[in-house]
Amino acid sequence: MSRFAKYFNVPLEQFLDSIWKAVNEKMPAGAKVSLGGKTYTKPQLLDQIHTMRKPYAAVNDAHDTLRRLIGDRDGTEEAALTFIKSYASAITSAFGATQDVADSYGLLDRQAPRQLSIEEKLAAKSKRLATRAARKTMGKRQKEDVKATGDFTVTVTPPGASQPTASAPTAQPVITAAPAPVVSAAPALIAAPVASTPVPTPSSSGDVATVPSGTNGVSNGSVAPMLMNGAGH
């Protein structure tokens, strides 16, 4: 922490920018102030503050330039790597792949990989095993014990063979209960009136009795002689 930060809550550069703006906008043109035993007019005070601001402005400009240059460098890095590979191939093809040729033309040996310590190797192995367990990765022998079970029969139809078509489901007959027969009572038989046959009674005055017409097959108007008791003797 700088000494300035102990007294102000803003960076020194920001404070200098703030007071330069305040003097430029608020201080009257003919005003004068005394600072450190020296009197400053408005232009002199602005110049003094501006002089203190220059180092900060130069650093900011340098940072901007550096960021721009780094961007330019990164943009050409891929092309430079491609060129270097082509250069190494061309030198070894033209002059040989010996160490003397490499040293003469600035071809550096590739950096050998760093040898891991025993602790690093054990830690790497433990990490690999933990990763395999988390991912459920199995080796060749472990996979032999894992087999699917069930019926996996597959029917293959030869080309050109008719494919079985699904028939429509047969409609099942619907059985409904027949209505119960309605039994009505038969009309009662009414006997036809039977004409009563009058019984002939003996007449005291004669021997012949008269039978009414239309009875017992006797025509109307016919008179049947009937033998009475003692007649015809």
C-alpha positions in Angstrom: 0.0 0.0 0.0 1.4 3.4 -1.0 1.7 6.3 1.4 -1.0 8.1 -0.5 -3.5 5.3 0.0 -3.3 5.9 3.7 -4.9 9.3 3.4 -7.2 8.9 0.4 -9.5 6.2 -0.8 -8.6 6.6 -4.5 -5.4 6.0 -6.4 -3.0 8.9 -6.7 -3.4 9.0 -10.5 -7.2 9.3 -10.2 -6.8 12.1 -7.6 -4.5 14.1 -9.8 -7.0 13.8 -12.7 -9.8 14.9 -10.4 -8.1 18.1 -9.1 -6.9 19.1 -12.5 -10.5 18.9 -13.8 -11.8 20.9 -10.7 -9.2 23.7 -11.1 -9.8 23.9 -14.9 -13.6 24.2 -14.4 -14.2 26.0 -11.1 -11.2 28.3 -10.5 -11.6 31.8 -11.8 -9.1 33.0 -14.4 -7.5 35.7 -12.3 -7.4 33.8 -9.1 -4.1 32.9 -7.3 -3.3 30.3 -4.6 -0.3 29.8 -2.4 1.1 26.2 -2.2 4.3 25.3 -0.3 5.4 28.9 -0.1 4.8 29.5 -3.8 2.0 31.4 -5.5 0.3 29.9 -8.5 -2.0 31.4 -11.0 -4.6 29.2 -12.6 -2.4 28.3 -15.7 0.6 27.7 -13.5 -1.4 25.4 -11.2 -2.8 23.4 -14.1 0.8 23.0 -15.5 2.1 21.7 -12.2 -0.7 19.2 -11.9 -0.3 18.1 -15.5 3.5 17.6 -14.9 2.6 15.2 -12.0 0.2 13.3 -14.2 2.7 12.6 -17.1 4.4 9.5 -15.6 1.0 7.9 -15.0 -0.1 8.7 -18.5 3.1 7.3 -20.0 2.7 4.0 -18.1 -0.9 3.7 -19.3 0.2 4.4 -22.9 3.0 1.8 -22.5 0.5 -0.8 -21.3 -1.8 -0.1 -24.3 1.2 -0.5 -26.6 2.3 -3.7 -24.9 -1.2 -5.3 -25.2 -1.2 -4.4 -28.9 2.3 -5.8 -29.5 1.4 -9.0 -27.7 -1.7 -9.4 -29.9 0.5 -8.9 -33.0 2.9 -11.5 -31.7 0.3 -14.1 -31.0 -1.2 -13.6 -34.4 2.0 -14.6 -36.2 3.0 -17.4 -33.8 1.3 -20.2 -35.8 2.9 -19.1 -39.1 6.3 -19.0 -37.3 5.9 -22.5 -36.0 5.0 -23.8 -39.5 8.0 -22.1 -41.0 10.4 -23.5 -38.3 9.2 -27.1 -39.0 9.7 -26.6 -42.8 13.1 -25.1 -42.1 14.3 -28.1 -40.1 13.0 -30.5 -42.7 14.7 -28.7 -45.5 18.1 -28.5 -43.7 18.1 -32.2 -42.7 17.1 -33.2 -46.2 19.8 -31.1 -47.8 22.7 -31.6 -45.4 21.9 -34.7 -43.4 20.3 -35.4 -40.0 23.6 -35.5 -38.1 24.3 -33.7 -34.8 27.0 -31.5 -36.5 24.5 -30.3 -39.1 21.9 -29.6 -36.3 24.4 -27.6 -34.3 25.7 -25.7 -37.4 22.2 -24.6 -38.5 20.8 -23.9 -35.1 18.5 -27.0 -34.9 18.1 -27.7 -31.2 17.3 -31.2 -29.9 13.9 -31.7 -28.7 13.6 -31.4 -25.0 13.6 -34.9 -23.4 10.6 -35.5 -21.1 11.3 -35.1 -17.4 11.6 -38.3 -15.5 9.0 -38.7 -12.8 9.9 -39.6 -9.3 8.6 -42.8 -7.6 6.1 -40.7 -5.6 4.8 -39.1 -8.7 4.5 -42.4 -10.5 2.5 -43.9 -7.6 0.3 -40.9 -7.4 -0.4 -41.0 -11.1 -1.2 -44.7 -10.9 -3.6 -44.2 -8.0 -5.3 -41.4 -10.0 -5.7 -43.6 -13.0 -7.3 -46.5 -11.0 -9.7 -44.1 -9.3 -10.7 -42.6 -12.6 -11.3 -46.0 -14.1 -13.5 -47.0 -11.1 -15.5 -43.8 -11.3 -16.1 -44.3 -15.1 -16.7 -48.0 -14.5 -14.0 -48.8 -17.1 -13.1 -52.6 -17.2 -10.2 -54.5 -18.7 -10.4 -57.3 -21.2 -10.6 -60.1 -18.6 -13.1 -58.1 -16.5 -15.4 -57.8 -19.5 -15.4 -61.5 -20.1 -17.6 -62.0 -16.9 -20.2 -59.5 -18.1 -22.6 -61.1 -20.5 -26.2 -60.4 -21.4 -28.9 -62.9 -20.6 -32.2 -63.6 -22.1 -33.8 -64.8 -25.4 -32.3 -63.0 -28.4 -33.8 -65.2 -31.2 -34.1 -63.2 -34.5 -36.2 -64.3 -37.5 -34.8 -63.2 -40.8 -37.1 -63.1 -43.8 -35.4 -63.9 -47.2 -35.5 -61.2 -49.8 -38.6 -61.4 -52.0 -40.6 -63.4 -49.5 -44.0 -62.1 -48.7 -44.1 -60.4 -45.5 -46.8 -61.6 -43.1 -49.6 -59.2 -42.9 -51.4 -58.6 -39.8 -55.1 -59.7 -40.1 -57.8 -57.6 -38.7 -59.1 -59.0 -35.4 -62.2 -61.2 -35.9 -65.3 -59.6 -34.5 -66.7 -61.6 -31.6 -70.5 -62.2 -31.7 -72.4 -60.2 -29.2 -74.9 -62.5 -27.4 -77.9 -60.7 -26.1 -80.5 -62.2 -23.9 -83.8 -63.0 -25.8 -86.8 -61.3 -24.4 -88.9 -63.5 -22.3 -92.1 -64.6 -24.0 -95.2 -62.9 -22.9 -97.9 -65.4 -22.1 -101.4 -64.0 -22.3 -104.3 -65.7 -20.8 -106.6 -67.4 -23.4 -110.0 -66.0 -23.6 -112.6 -68.0 -21.7 -114.8 -70.2 -23.9 -118.4 -69.2 -23.8 -120.8 -72.0 -24.4 -123.3 -71.3 -27.2 -126.9 -71.3 -26.1 -128.6 -74.6 -26.7 -132.3 -74.5 -27.5 -134.1 -76.6 -25.1 -136.4 -79.2 -26.6 -139.9 -79.0 -25.1 -141.1 -82.3 -23.9 -144.5 -83.1 -25.5 -147.2 -83.4 -23.1 -150.2 -85.5 -23.7 -153.3 -83.7 -24.7 -156.5 -84.6 -23.4 -158.3 -83.6 -26.5 -156.5 -85.5 -29.3 -153.8 -88.0 -30.3 -151.5 -85.7 -32.2 -148.8 -83.4 -30.6 -147.2 -80.5 -32.5 -143.3 -80.2 -32.4 -141.8 -76.7 -32.8 -140.0 -76.0 -36.1 -136.2 -76.0 -36.4 -135.5 -78.6 -33.8 -134.0 -82.1 -34.1 -133.7 -81.9 -37.9 -137.4 -81.4 -38.5 -138.4 -78.9 -41.2 -140.4 -75.9 -40.3 -144.1 -76.4 -40.8 -143.9 -80.2 -40.8 -146.2 -82.1 -38.5 -145.0 -85.4 -37.2 -147.5 -87.6 -36.0 -146.6 -89.0 -32.7 -148.1 -92.1 -31.4 -149.7 -91.4 -28.2 -150.5 -93.9 -25.6 -153.3 -96.1 -27.0 -153.1 -94.5 -30.6 -153.1 -96.7 -33.6 -154.5 -99.7 -31.9 
